[in-house]
């Protein structure tokens, strides 16, 4: 799926990489774990670090994550503010549906429509 495809969720315009990151953040299931390194998010979402960095920068512009300094071992860190965590929880159904739709690794060739 082309990462440049834009999806609108509650007035936020997100691409595939941003949706993947939000889905991962919500799927950790740890309410008190709201701090990640950009490198960790890239690895967990199967993204190049440059793509994860661009997605994080856009999520920062949306107010869904914010910079949280630099860790000597992990590099650039980001966190999810309380209001963003509430937004993610309110919109997780749409985020999850788009994540599933875009994850073509879940389907074999007979289940994927060709244009």
Residue, then its C-alpha position, 0 to 999 in steps of 0.5 A: x500500500x502506498x504510504x502517501x494515501x491519506x485517510x481521514x479519521x476525526x479530522x486528522x489526515x493520516x497516512x499508512x505509516x502514521x496509522x501503523x504507529x498509532x495502532x502499535x502504540x494502542x496495541x501495547x496495552x500498557x496504559x502507563x507506557x507512553x514513551x518510545x524511541x523512534x527507532x523502536x517504533x520503526x522496528x515494531x512497525x516494519x518501517x525504515x527509520x527515515x519513514x518512521x521519523x517522517x511519520x512521527x513528525x506528522x503525528x507531532x503536528x497533529x498533537x498525537x505525540x510529542x518529543x521527549x528528549x534524547x536517550x543516550x542508548x535509544x536516540x530520539x524519544x517521543x511520548x503520547x500526551x493524555x489528550x492524545x491517548x484519549x483521542x486514540x482510544x476514541x478512534x481505535x476502531x477506525x485506526x484498527x480497521x485501516x491498519x488491517x486493510x493496509x496490512x497485505x501480509x495478512x492475506x494471500x494472493x487469492x484474497x487480494x484484489x488487483x487493479 
